[in-house]
Amino acid sequence: MNKLLLSAFLVSSTMALSVSAKETLAETMAEPMSPRNIQVLLEKDASEVLLEVKGPYYIFNPQNGARIASGLLGKRFMIRELENGLKWGEEFPGIHQIYIKPRSEETAIFINGIQYGGAVAVYGVAGHVNVVNDLDIEDYVRAVLSTQTGSLEPEALSALAILTRTDAYFHSTRSDQSFWHVAAGDVGYQGCALAVPDSLVEKAINSTKHLILVHPTAGKNVPFAATWTEHSAGKTAAYQALFRKEGLTPDHGVAAPHAALARQESKWTYTMSKRELASLLDLKNVQSMELFVDQPSGKVYGARVKSSEGSEDVDFFTLQNAVGKKHLLSSDFTVTMKDDQVLFSGYGRGHGAGLCLYSANALAQNGEHAVKILNKFFPETFLMNLNALPEQQ
């Protein structure tokens, strides 16, 4: 297995599909290239995966770039890792990585019944397979927005399109030596089948094509980890404060007056037993819980859970996943324990960092355009048109 060779193949494949290849941010941390692809992890360490290709295709060996097979009518088999290589209907002796690329715009690729655009890389490790979708960032933005937008105003949707593209460029330019840039489950990516032509999402993407936000960092203008939350309840948190990792974002959140006015309307509560919470956190019992709060925003970024065996620190996302996203609705909450009961009381919806969609929609309804909406939530950033960057000689 050669990780760098596979990465190099994915990058070279991206270059081949690009209109023009520009100096990459990963090498210089200066200006992004446009356009480029993003690699999305679809399956990790699976024993087998149902892989179907409808239409003509090529199969390449990422280790040397050689074409090893092709098909005209499509193919549908489980793909698995054998001791001597991958097997997809036929066996590929000595080959543990393959890259499947459509030969026609009409070709469709399905992984476990879900349709994906672009190409697919499959690599096997120790009897398991991993599947990565290699696709154009504009198609990625279209797919992500098609599952997460709800009923947003057109200008709010355009702002969200710019943020999604910004986040995609951040991850793709920060991880050029990785097998993949983002995991599908982390970004809500569910393939391309939900995208609807001539929809509001399509219009938002087309009207903002090649536009991203950049943040001045160490003398360079770079894309950053751009996030959004459903309802901030009045204030947003900085990405670093909540996610506890570097995102090249502004180091503070902002006030969201529209969400502040609707704070009480967004109140929620959830009650569970200490025994249930202990089980979900894999603890013997729960005696108390201390919250770690980002003071500027009031958002909870972690908690220290004490039991008879000691204490354990968990971040907000671990706690939310354990309790359930439908129960622990936001990071703006308090905890009260009485007898055997644990009461979570909070405000808003979502993790609380980045763009507040509730406020963005209100601003759009008041006539604000996407650029001004973004400026309110990311005041230290500015727009960049990737298509206007000069060619590298």
Secondary structure in CASP SS format (residue, H / E / C, confidence):
PFRMAT SS
TARGET T0000
AUTHOR 0000-0000-0000
METHOD secondary structure of the structure
MODEL  1
M C 1.00
N C 1.00
K H 1.00
L H 1.00
L H 1.00
L H 1.00
S H 1.00
A H 1.00
F H 1.00
L H 1.00
V H 1.00
S H 1.00
S H 1.00
T H 1.00
M H 1.00
A H 1.00
L H 1.00
S C 1.00
V C 1.00
S C 1.00
A C 1.00
K C 1.00
E C 1.00
T C 1.00
L H 1.00
A H 1.00
E H 1.00
T H 1.00
M C 1.00
A C 1.00
E C 1.00
P C 1.00
M C 1.00
S C 1.00
P C 1.00
R C 1.00
N E 1.00
I E 1.00
Q E 1.00
V E 1.00
L E 1.00
L E 1.00
E E 1.00
K E 1.00
D E 1.00
A E 1.00
S C 1.00
E C 1.00
V E 1.00
L E 1.00
L E 1.00
E E 1.00
V E 1.00
K E 1.00
G C 1.00
P C 1.00
Y E 1.00
Y E 1.00
I E 1.00
F E 1.00
N E 1.00
P C 1.00
Q C 1.00
N C 1.00
G C 1.00
A E 1.00
R E 1.00
I E 1.00
A E 1.00
S E 1.00
G E 1.00
L C 1.00
L C 1.00
G C 1.00
K E 1.00
R E 1.00
F E 1.00
M E 1.00
I E 1.00
R E 1.00
E E 1.00
L E 1.00
E C 1.00
N C 1.00
G E 1.00
L E 1.00
K E 1.00
W E 1.00
G C 1.00
E C 1.00
E E 1.00
F E 1.00
P E 1.00
G C 1.00
I C 1.00
H C 1.00
Q E 1.00
I E 1.00
Y E 1.00
I E 1.00
K E 1.00
P E 1.00
R C 1.00
S C 1.00
E C 1.00
E C 1.00
T C 1.00
A E 1.00
I E 1.00
F E 1.00
I E 1.00
N C 1.00
G C 1.00
I E 1.00
Q E 1.00
Y E 1.00
G C 1.00
G C 1.00
A E 1.00
V E 1.00
A E 1.00
V E 1.00
Y E 1.00
G E 1.00
V E 1.00
A C 1.00
G C 1.00
H E 1.00
V E 1.00
N E 1.00
V E 1.00
V E 1.00
N E 1.00
D E 1.00
L E 1.00
D E 1.00
I H 1.00
E H 1.00
D H 1.00
Y H 1.00
V H 1.00
R H 1.00
A H 1.00
V H 1.00
L H 1.00
S H 1.00
T H 1.00
Q H 1.00
T C 1.00
G C 1.00
S C 1.00
L C 1.00
E C 1.00
P H 1.00
E H 1.00
A H 1.00
L H 1.00
S H 1.00
A H 1.00
L H 1.00
A H 1.00
I H 1.00
L H 1.00
T H 1.00
R H 1.00
T H 1.00
D H 1.00
A H 1.00
Y H 1.00
F H 1.00
H H 1.00
S H 1.00
T H 1.00
R H 1.00
S C 1.00
D C 1.00
Q C 1.00
S C 1.00
F C 1.00
W C 1.00
H C 1.00
V E 1.00
A E 1.00
A H 1.00
G H 1.00
D H 1.00
V H 1.00
G C 1.00
Y C 1.00
Q C 1.00
G C 1.00
C C 1.00
A C 1.00
L C 1.00
A C 1.00
V C 1.00
P C 1.00
D C 1.00
S C 1.00
L H 1.00
V H 1.00
E H 1.00
K H 1.00
A H 1.00
I H 1.00
N H 1.00
S H 1.00
T C 1.00
K C 1.00
H C 1.00
L E 1.00
I E 1.00
L E 1.00
V E 1.00
H E 1.00
P E 1.00
T E 1.00
A C 1.00
G C 1.00
K E 1.00
N E 1.00
V E 1.00
P C 1.00
F C 1.00
A C 1.00
A C 1.00
T C 1.00
W E 1.00
T E 1.00
E C 1.00
H E 1.00
S C 1.00
A C 1.00
G C 1.00
K E 1.00
T C 1.00
A E 1.00
A C 1.00
Y H 1.00
Q H 1.00
A H 1.00
L H 1.00
F H 1.00
R C 1.00
K C 1.00
E C 1.00
G C 1.00
L C 1.00
T C 1.00
P C 1.00
D C 1.00
H C 1.00
G C 1.00
V C 1.00
A E 1.00
A C 1.00
P H 1.00
H H 1.00
A H 1.00
A H 1.00
L H 1.00
A C 1.00
R C 1.00
Q H 1.00
E H 1.00
S H 1.00
K E 1.00
W E 1.00
T E 1.00
Y E 1.00
T E 1.00
M E 1.00
S E 1.00
K H 1.00
R H 1.00
E H 1.00
L H 1.00
A H 1.00
S H 1.00
L H 1.00
L C 1.00
D C 1.00
L C 1.00
K C 1.00
N C 1.00
V C 1.00
Q C 1.00
S E 1.00
M E 1.00
E E 1.00
L E 1.00
F E 1.00
V E 1.00
D E 1.00
Q C 1.00
P C 1.00
S C 1.00
G C 1.00
K E 1.00
V E 1.00
Y E 1.00
G E 1.00
A E 1.00
R E 1.00
V E 1.00
K E 1.00
S E 1.00
S C 1.00
E C 1.00
G E 1.00
S E 1.00
E E 1.00
D E 1.00
V E 1.00
D E 1.00
F H 1.00
F H 1.00
T H 1.00
L H 1.00
Q H 1.00
N H 1.00
A H 1.00
V H 1.00
G C 1.00
K C 1.00
K C 1.00
H C 1.00
L C 1.00
L C 1.00
S E 1.00
S C 1.00
D C 1.00
F E 1.00
T E 1.00
V E 1.00
T E 1.00
M E 1.00
K E 1.00
D C 1.00
D C 1.00
Q E 1.00
V E 1.00
L E 1.00
F E 1.00
S E 1.00
G E 1.00
Y E 1.00
G C 1.00
R E 1.00
G E 1.00
H C 1.00
G C 1.00
A E 1.00
G C 1.00
L E 1.00
C E 1.00
L H 1.00
Y H 1.00
S H 1.00
A H 1.00
N H 1.00
A H 1.00
L H 1.00
A H 1.00
Q H 1.00
N C 1.00
G C 1.00
E C 1.00
H C 1.00
A H 1.00
V H 1.00
K H 1.00
I H 1.00
L H 1.00
N H 1.00
K H 1.00
F H 1.00
F C 1.00
P C 1.00
E C 1.00
T C 1.00
F E 1.00
L E 1.00
M E 1.00
N E 1.00
L H 1.00
N H 1.00
A H 1.00
L C 1.00
P C 1.00
E C 1.00
Q C 1.00
Q C 1.00
END
